[in-house]
Structure formats: C-alpha cells, structure tokens
Amino acid sequence: DFCDWYIEMIKLRLNLPDGEKDKETAQKISHLVLNNILRLLHPFAPFVTEEIWQHLYKPEKQNYSSSILNADWPVPVKELIDEGLEDSLRRVQEVVTSIRNIRSAMNVPPARKADVLIRVDKPDIVKVLEENREHISILGKVEKLEIGKKISKPDHSASAVIRDAEIFVPLEGLIDLDEERKRLEKEIQRINQLLEKINKKLSNEDFLKRAPKDIIQKEQAKRDEYSKMMEKLNQNLEEILGW
C-alpha cells in the first residue's frame, strides 16, 4: 500500500521545488510511515530492514537508534486515526483498480490514456471522487474524467460495477468489442457463483440457528449487494448484445 499507492500519489508533490511546504509535508509523512513499517517488519525480515534502516540513518546524522534492533516498537496514535478519510481513499482505490482491471483485460497499451466516466448517485461520494480527481487521473492513466449522476453509458464502452458507482471506459479504437462481452459474461458467472453460495448458506437452518445475528445480517447484506451487481452487469451485457 505504501509503495503502490502513497508513493505514487505524492510523486507530483515530491517534484516540487525545495522549500515548498507541500513537498516537505509529503517527505516527512513518507519518512514517518517507512520508519514504522521497518520496525514492524523487522522481526520477520531482520536483515533487509536493518540494511534500509542504516541507509535512512547515517551515523553522522543520527536521530534514531544506530540499529533497528534497539528501536522502540511503534505505538499507534489514536488521534491520527480517521475512518472517514480511510474510507475515502478506499473508494479512490476501488475506482483506480477497476480502471486498471479494464485496461488490463482489454489489453489497452500501458502508455495510452483513456477517457473515463463514473456514474455516482450519492453527492458525498461525488465530492470524494472530485477531490481526488488528479489522483484518479494519474494512477488510472486517464485523459478525460467525468463524474456525476446523469452520466449515460457511451456506446462501445467497457464497464465495471463497484460500491455505489459504475465506471465506463469508451473502447472504440482501443480494443476488440467482443472481448468486453466475454469479460462481462465471466463476471456474471463469478457473481452468480457467489450468490448461489450465500443463498445456500442462508437457506441452511442449522446455520441460521447457530450463527450470531450480526453474521447473518452481514451475509444478507452481501446477498443484496451481489444481487444489485448482477442486475447492473446483466443490463450492461444486454446493451452490448444489442449493438
């Protein structure tokens, strides 16, 4: 997560001129996080973490223990925990991951940027995605990004369904349209298998009697979520077959 997401997201800030506050903030946070990661990993990977520690803290510029072996165990700072912020980043990750998955499945050339449209009904999620527009564009290699409630699926486009949103990537001129049909059919099969598994569990009287109420509710919520995803996937497939 640190390398694949945070470092990638702050690259533009790290390229700012020296003395820029935003650059210094990114440097300090990345240093702090790496410091804690190394201490957490040390019992499992002692040699590589010690090697990196020695590169971080030269003897002539010593602010920490000369060896990671003698460093204190990290203590979480509860005041810095922000569940809302973490959920916002998870949504950004879901969007970027979906865009990357579509590009990969459709064999879109890595250097080629694509237009992306995101249909979202909830204003708070629109706000989160708009605030992270630059991150989504950079990490997803997006040329033009549209986010909103009234977005319609363009003709000849790949699609992905995530929490509270649908993602469309116009494919004309980029990929073989028949491949998108196959991808949707495969995804429908996967979701259908998950639905069958949950329905089987929820129809098991022994499970309903023994399982805690909150576990049953979670399974029911999963069933509802998968049902909605199945409905949207089937709708997208019908649109493709109607081309």
C-alpha positions as CSV (number, residue, x, y, z in Angstrom):
1,D,0.0,0.0,0.0
2,F,2.8,2.4,0.9
3,C,4.7,1.9,-2.3
4,D,1.9,1.2,-4.8
5,W,-0.4,3.9,-3.6
6,Y,1.0,6.6,-1.3
7,I,4.4,7.0,-3.1
8,E,2.6,7.1,-6.5
9,M,0.1,9.7,-5.2
10,I,2.8,12.1,-3.9
11,K,5.2,11.9,-6.9
12,L,4.0,15.3,-8.2
13,R,4.5,16.8,-4.8
14,L,8.0,15.3,-4.5
15,N,8.9,17.0,-7.7
16,L,8.1,20.5,-6.4
17,P,11.0,22.9,-5.8
18,D,12.8,22.6,-2.5
19,G,11.3,24.7,0.2
20,E,7.7,24.1,-0.9
21,K,5.6,23.2,2.2
22,D,3.6,20.6,0.3
23,K,6.8,18.8,-0.7
24,E,8.2,18.9,2.8
25,T,4.9,17.5,4.3
26,A,4.9,14.6,1.8
27,Q,8.6,13.9,2.6
28,K,8.0,13.9,6.4
29,I,5.0,11.7,6.2
30,S,6.6,9.2,3.9
31,H,9.7,9.1,6.2
32,L,7.5,8.5,9.3
33,V,5.5,5.7,7.6
34,L,8.6,4.0,6.3
35,N,10.2,4.2,9.7
36,N,7.2,2.5,11.3
37,I,6.9,-0.1,8.5
38,L,10.6,-1.1,9.0
39,R,10.2,-1.6,12.8
40,L,7.0,-3.6,12.3
41,L,8.7,-5.8,9.7
42,H,12.0,-6.3,11.5
43,P,11.0,-9.4,13.4
44,F,10.1,-11.1,10.2
45,A,12.7,-9.7,7.8
46,P,15.6,-8.6,10.1
47,F,18.4,-8.3,7.5
48,V,16.7,-6.2,4.8
49,T,15.0,-3.9,7.3
50,E,18.4,-3.3,9.1
51,E,20.0,-2.5,5.8
52,I,17.3,0.0,4.8
53,W,17.5,1.5,8.4
54,Q,21.2,2.1,8.0
55,H,20.6,3.9,4.7
56,L,18.0,6.1,6.4
57,Y,20.0,7.0,9.4
58,K,23.7,7.6,8.7
59,P,26.0,7.7,11.8
60,E,26.8,11.3,11.2
61,K,23.1,12.3,11.1
62,Q,21.8,10.1,13.9
63,N,18.3,10.8,15.2
64,Y,17.3,7.2,16.0
65,S,19.0,4.1,17.4
66,S,22.1,3.1,15.4
67,S,20.4,-0.3,14.9
68,I,16.8,-1.0,14.2
69,L,17.2,-3.9,16.7
70,N,17.3,-1.3,19.5
71,A,14.5,0.9,18.2
72,D,11.2,1.1,20.1
73,W,8.2,-0.8,19.0
74,P,5.7,1.5,17.2
75,V,2.8,2.8,19.2
76,P,-0.4,3.8,17.3
77,V,-1.5,7.4,17.8
78,K,-5.3,7.2,18.1
79,E,-5.7,10.9,17.4
80,L,-4.4,10.4,13.9
81,I,-6.9,7.7,13.0
82,D,-9.5,9.0,10.6
83,E,-12.0,6.3,9.5
84,G,-13.8,8.7,7.1
85,L,-10.5,9.6,5.4
86,E,-9.6,6.0,5.1
87,D,-12.9,5.1,3.5
88,S,-12.5,7.9,1.0
89,L,-9.1,6.5,0.0
90,R,-10.6,3.0,-0.3
91,R,-13.2,4.4,-2.7
92,V,-10.4,6.0,-4.8
93,Q,-8.5,2.7,-4.8
94,E,-11.6,0.8,-5.9
95,V,-12.1,3.3,-8.8
96,V,-8.4,3.1,-9.9
97,T,-8.3,-0.6,-9.5
98,S,-11.4,-1.0,-11.7
99,I,-9.9,1.2,-14.4
100,R,-6.7,-0.7,-14.3
101,N,-8.5,-4.0,-14.5
102,I,-10.5,-2.9,-17.5
103,R,-7.3,-1.7,-19.2
104,S,-5.5,-4.9,-18.5
105,A,-8.4,-7.2,-19.5
106,M,-8.9,-5.2,-22.8
107,N,-5.1,-5.1,-23.5
108,V,-5.1,-1.3,-23.7
109,P,-1.4,-0.2,-24.3
110,P,0.1,1.0,-21.0
111,A,1.2,4.3,-22.3
112,R,-2.2,5.1,-23.9
113,K,-4.6,7.2,-21.8
114,A,-8.3,6.6,-21.9
115,D,-11.4,8.6,-21.2
116,V,-13.3,7.5,-18.1
117,L,-16.9,8.2,-17.0
118,I,-18.1,7.5,-13.4
119,R,-21.8,7.4,-12.7
120,V,-22.5,8.1,-9.0
121,D,-25.8,8.9,-7.3
122,K,-24.7,9.9,-3.8
123,P,-23.4,13.5,-3.6
124,D,-20.9,12.7,-0.8
125,I,-19.2,10.1,-3.0
126,V,-19.2,12.5,-5.9
127,K,-17.4,15.0,-3.6
128,V,-14.8,12.4,-2.6
129,L,-14.0,11.5,-6.2
130,E,-13.9,15.1,-7.4
131,E,-11.5,15.9,-4.6
132,N,-9.3,13.1,-5.8
133,R,-9.7,13.7,-9.5
134,E,-6.0,14.3,-10.0
135,H,-5.0,11.1,-8.2
136,I,-7.5,9.0,-10.2
137,S,-6.3,10.6,-13.5
138,I,-2.6,9.9,-12.7
139,L,-3.0,6.4,-11.2
140,G,-5.6,5.3,-13.8
141,K,-3.8,6.9,-16.8
142,V,-7.0,8.9,-17.6
143,E,-7.2,11.5,-20.4
144,K,-10.6,12.9,-19.6
145,L,-12.6,12.2,-16.5
146,E,-16.3,12.8,-16.0
147,I,-18.0,12.2,-12.6
148,G,-21.7,12.7,-12.0
149,K,-25.3,11.4,-11.5
150,K,-26.6,11.9,-15.0
151,I,-23.9,10.2,-16.9
152,S,-25.1,7.7,-19.5
153,K,-23.1,4.7,-20.7
154,P,-21.4,5.5,-24.0
155,D,-21.7,3.2,-26.9
156,H,-18.9,0.7,-27.3
157,S,-17.6,1.0,-23.7
158,A,-16.3,-1.4,-21.0
159,S,-17.9,-1.2,-17.6
160,A,-17.2,-2.0,-14.0
161,V,-19.6,-2.0,-11.0
162,I,-18.2,-1.0,-7.6
163,R,-19.7,0.2,-4.4
164,D,-22.4,2.9,-5.2
165,A,-20.9,3.6,-8.6
166,E,-20.5,2.4,-12.2
167,I,-17.4,3.0,-14.3
168,F,-17.4,3.3,-18.1
169,V,-14.3,3.3,-20.3
170,P,-15.1,4.1,-24.1
171,L,-13.3,1.4,-26.1
172,E,-13.9,2.3,-29.7
173,G,-10.5,2.4,-31.3
174,L,-8.8,0.8,-28.3
175,I,-9.9,-2.8,-28.1
176,D,-11.9,-5.7,-29.6
177,L,-15.5,-5.2,-28.6
178,D,-16.2,-8.9,-28.5
179,E,-13.7,-9.2,-25.6
180,E,-15.8,-6.9,-23.4
181,R,-18.8,-9.2,-24.0
182,K,-16.7,-12.2,-22.8
183,R,-15.5,-10.3,-19.8
184,L,-19.0,-9.4,-18.7
185,E,-20.2,-13.0,-19.1
186,K,-17.3,-14.2,-17.0
187,E,-18.0,-11.6,-14.3
188,I,-21.7,-12.6,-14.3
189,Q,-20.7,-16.2,-13.8
190,R,-18.5,-15.3,-10.9
191,I,-21.1,-13.2,-9.1
192,N,-23.7,-15.9,-9.8
193,Q,-21.5,-18.4,-8.0
194,L,-21.1,-16.1,-5.0
195,L,-24.8,-15.6,-4.9
196,E,-25.5,-19.3,-5.0
197,K,-23.0,-19.9,-2.2
198,I,-24.6,-17.2,0.0
199,N,-28.2,-18.4,-0.8
200,K,-27.2,-21.9,0.1
201,K,-25.8,-20.7,3.5
202,L,-28.8,-18.6,4.2
203,S,-31.2,-21.5,3.4
204,N,-29.4,-23.7,5.9
205,E,-31.5,-23.9,9.0
206,D,-28.5,-25.2,11.1
207,F,-26.5,-22.1,10.1
208,L,-29.4,-19.7,10.9
209,K,-29.8,-21.3,14.3
210,R,-26.1,-21.3,15.3
211,A,-24.7,-18.2,13.7
212,P,-24.7,-14.9,15.6
213,K,-27.2,-12.4,14.4
214,D,-24.6,-9.9,13.1
215,I,-23.0,-12.6,10.9
216,I,-26.4,-13.5,9.4
217,Q,-27.0,-9.8,8.7
218,K,-23.6,-9.5,7.0
219,E,-24.4,-12.4,4.8
220,Q,-27.8,-10.9,3.9
221,A,-26.1,-7.6,3.1
222,K,-23.6,-9.4,0.8
223,R,-26.5,-11.2,-1.0
224,D,-28.2,-7.8,-1.6
225,E,-25.0,-6.2,-2.8
226,Y,-24.3,-9.1,-5.2
227,S,-27.9,-9.1,-6.5
228,K,-27.6,-5.4,-7.4
229,M,-24.2,-6.0,-9.1
230,M,-25.7,-8.9,-11.1
231,E,-28.6,-6.7,-12.2
232,K,-26.3,-4.0,-13.5
233,L,-23.9,-6.5,-15.1
234,N,-26.8,-8.1,-17.0
235,Q,-28.1,-4.7,-18.1
236,N,-24.6,-3.8,-19.5
237,L,-24.4,-7.2,-21.2
238,E,-27.8,-6.6,-22.9
239,E,-26.6,-3.3,-24.1
240,I,-23.5,-4.9,-25.7
241,L,-25.5,-7.7,-27.3
242,G,-27.8,-5.1,-28.8
243,W,-25.0,-3.3,-30.6
